[in-house]
Amino acid sequence: MSFITRGFSGRGREGRDPRLPPGQTLVEDFPVLSAGPTPDVDTADWQFTIRTESGADTTWTWDEFMALPIEDVSTDIHCVTHWSKLGTSWRGVSLDTLFEAVETDYEFAMAHSYGGYTTNVPLEDLLDGKAWVAFEFDGEPLEPEHGGPARLLVPHLYFWKSAKWVRGLVMMPDDDPGFWEQNGYHLRGDPWKEERYW
């Protein structure tokens, strides 16, 4: 059996770490994969908005966002292109904190990014300590190529669900597909179930 690499080098089956989901290869670097060009988003212009079914918007500027409780997150991340990076360090604001200011009965959200990218995520995958809007990686401000100034971090799902350059969530009654989901990726993307494609 041979492994196909996509711009990264990693470890094969021998010495396999039990933290690796099926079909994943361990990497030490941080591969950069994007669907388009990297947006140039200044924190002076950045906003994060949650829109509910009523059409009401709850919006934070960068300064308001940075005044919220900040959490340190250590987690493994898994890309659908078969690489995994273990023990990554992030800082960000929990979606639990952001949703304290929001009233919704809808069970799904569409994440929207600067640059036009979208991805759908069930609300249950965003709450209860499962997701953050992250602005630091490995003790440094998040670089634009990795989604800075801020990206969604949903580490228990494949990494395409952790939308780079995130600017908001729109609540939805149904699990409508986002960009990659419309192009064949799985609606949910659980790496332990290898939910890569549908």
C-alpha positions as CSV (number, residue, x, y, z in Angstrom):
1,M,0.0,0.0,0.0
2,S,1.3,3.5,-0.8
3,F,0.4,6.8,0.6
4,I,-0.4,9.9,-1.5
5,T,1.0,13.1,-0.1
6,R,-0.6,16.5,-0.7
7,G,2.1,18.9,0.2
8,F,3.0,17.5,3.5
9,S,5.2,14.7,5.0
10,G,4.1,12.5,7.8
11,R,4.4,9.2,9.5
12,G,2.9,6.0,8.0
13,R,1.2,3.0,9.8
14,E,4.3,1.9,11.7
15,G,4.5,3.6,15.1
16,R,0.9,4.8,14.6
17,D,-0.4,7.1,17.4
18,P,-3.8,6.1,18.9
19,R,-4.9,9.7,18.7
20,L,-4.9,9.4,14.9
21,P,-8.3,8.8,13.4
22,P,-8.5,6.1,10.6
23,G,-6.8,7.0,7.4
24,Q,-4.9,10.0,8.9
25,T,-1.1,10.6,8.7
26,L,0.7,12.6,11.5
27,V,2.5,15.8,10.4
28,E,4.7,18.2,12.3
29,D,4.3,21.2,10.1
30,F,1.0,23.0,9.5
31,P,-0.1,22.5,5.8
32,V,-1.9,25.4,4.1
33,L,-5.0,24.5,2.1
34,S,-7.5,27.0,0.9
35,A,-10.3,27.1,-1.7
36,G,-9.3,30.6,-3.0
37,P,-7.1,33.6,-2.3
38,T,-6.3,34.7,1.2
39,P,-8.4,37.7,2.2
40,D,-6.7,40.8,3.8
41,V,-8.8,41.5,6.8
42,D,-7.7,44.3,9.2
43,T,-8.9,43.9,12.8
44,A,-10.1,47.5,12.6
45,D,-12.7,46.3,10.0
46,W,-13.3,42.8,11.4
47,Q,-16.7,41.9,12.9
48,F,-18.3,38.7,14.0
49,T,-22.1,38.5,13.7
50,I,-24.7,35.8,14.6
51,R,-28.0,36.2,12.8
52,T,-31.0,34.3,14.1
53,E,-34.3,33.3,12.5
54,S,-35.9,36.6,13.5
55,G,-33.3,38.4,11.4
56,A,-31.8,39.9,14.5
57,D,-28.0,40.4,14.4
58,T,-25.7,40.2,17.4
59,T,-22.4,41.7,16.4
60,W,-19.0,42.1,18.0
61,T,-16.2,44.4,16.8
62,W,-12.6,43.2,17.3
63,D,-12.3,45.2,20.5
64,E,-15.6,43.9,21.9
65,F,-14.6,40.4,20.9
66,M,-11.2,40.7,22.7
67,A,-13.0,41.9,25.8
68,L,-14.9,38.6,26.1
69,P,-13.6,35.7,28.3
70,I,-10.6,34.1,26.4
71,E,-9.8,30.4,26.7
72,D,-6.6,28.4,26.0
73,V,-7.3,25.4,23.9
74,S,-5.0,22.4,23.4
75,T,-6.4,20.0,20.8
76,D,-5.7,17.7,17.9
77,I,-6.7,18.8,14.4
78,H,-7.6,16.5,11.4
79,C,-7.8,17.5,7.8
80,V,-9.9,15.6,5.3
81,T,-6.8,15.4,3.0
82,H,-5.5,12.8,5.5
83,W,-3.1,14.9,7.7
84,S,-3.4,15.3,11.4
85,K,-1.5,17.6,13.8
86,L,-1.6,16.6,17.4
87,G,-1.4,18.8,20.5
88,T,-2.0,22.2,18.8
89,S,-2.3,25.3,21.0
90,W,-4.9,28.0,20.4
91,R,-6.5,30.9,22.1
92,G,-10.0,32.1,21.4
93,V,-13.5,32.8,22.6
94,S,-15.9,29.9,23.1
95,L,-19.1,29.7,21.0
96,D,-20.8,29.1,24.3
97,T,-19.8,32.6,25.4
98,L,-21.0,34.1,22.1
99,F,-24.4,32.3,22.2
100,E,-25.1,33.6,25.7
101,A,-26.2,36.8,24.0
102,V,-28.3,35.0,21.3
103,E,-31.8,33.5,21.3
104,T,-32.5,30.9,18.7
105,D,-34.6,27.7,18.2
106,Y,-32.8,26.7,15.1
107,E,-30.5,23.7,15.3
108,F,-28.0,24.4,12.5
109,A,-25.7,27.3,11.5
110,M,-23.9,28.3,8.3
111,A,-20.5,29.8,9.0
112,H,-19.6,32.7,6.6
113,S,-16.1,33.9,6.0
114,Y,-14.5,36.9,4.5
115,G,-13.8,35.9,0.9
116,G,-17.1,34.1,0.5
117,Y,-16.4,30.6,1.9
118,T,-19.3,28.9,3.8
119,T,-19.6,25.7,5.8
120,N,-22.6,24.2,7.6
121,V,-22.3,23.1,11.3
122,P,-25.0,21.7,13.6
123,L,-25.4,23.8,16.7
124,E,-24.7,20.8,18.9
125,D,-21.2,20.7,17.4
126,L,-20.6,24.4,18.3
127,L,-21.7,24.4,21.9
128,D,-20.8,22.6,25.2
129,G,-17.1,23.4,24.9
130,K,-16.7,22.0,21.4
131,A,-15.9,25.1,19.3
132,W,-14.2,28.5,19.5
133,V,-13.5,31.6,17.4
134,A,-9.7,31.4,17.6
135,F,-7.3,34.3,17.1
136,E,-3.9,32.8,18.3
137,F,-2.0,29.7,17.3
138,D,1.0,28.5,19.1
139,G,1.3,31.7,21.2
140,E,1.2,34.0,18.2
141,P,-1.5,36.0,16.4
142,L,-3.1,33.7,13.8
143,E,-1.4,34.2,10.4
144,P,-3.7,35.1,7.5
145,E,-2.7,31.9,5.6
146,H,-4.1,29.9,8.6
147,G,-7.3,32.0,8.8
148,G,-6.2,35.1,10.7
149,P,-7.3,37.4,12.2
150,A,-9.8,34.8,13.4
151,R,-11.1,31.4,12.4
152,L,-13.7,29.0,13.6
153,L,-12.1,26.1,15.5
154,V,-14.3,22.9,15.6
155,P,-11.5,20.4,16.2
156,H,-13.7,17.3,16.7
157,L,-14.7,17.6,13.0
158,Y,-12.6,17.6,9.9
159,F,-10.7,20.9,9.6
160,W,-12.7,22.3,6.7
161,K,-15.5,22.9,9.2
162,S,-13.1,25.2,11.1
163,A,-13.8,28.1,8.6
164,K,-10.8,30.4,8.1
165,W,-11.4,34.2,8.2
166,V,-14.7,33.7,9.9
167,R,-17.1,36.7,10.0
168,G,-20.3,35.1,11.3
169,L,-22.9,32.5,11.7
170,V,-26.4,32.5,10.2
171,M,-28.8,30.2,12.0
172,M,-30.8,27.7,9.8
173,P,-33.8,25.4,10.3
174,D,-32.2,22.7,8.2
175,D,-28.6,21.4,7.6
176,D,-28.2,23.1,4.3
177,P,-24.8,22.4,2.6
178,G,-21.9,25.0,2.5
179,F,-19.2,25.4,-0.1
180,W,-17.4,22.0,0.2
181,E,-20.5,20.2,1.2
182,Q,-22.1,21.2,-2.1
183,N,-19.1,19.9,-3.9
184,G,-19.2,16.4,-2.4
185,Y,-17.9,16.6,1.1
186,H,-19.9,15.1,4.0
187,L,-22.5,17.2,5.7
188,R,-21.0,16.6,9.1
189,G,-17.4,15.4,8.8
190,D,-16.5,13.3,11.8
191,P,-12.9,12.1,11.4
192,W,-13.4,9.0,13.6
193,K,-16.2,7.8,11.3
194,E,-14.2,8.9,8.2
195,E,-17.1,11.1,7.1
196,R,-15.1,12.6,4.2
197,Y,-17.6,12.5,1.4
198,W,-21.2,11.7,0.7
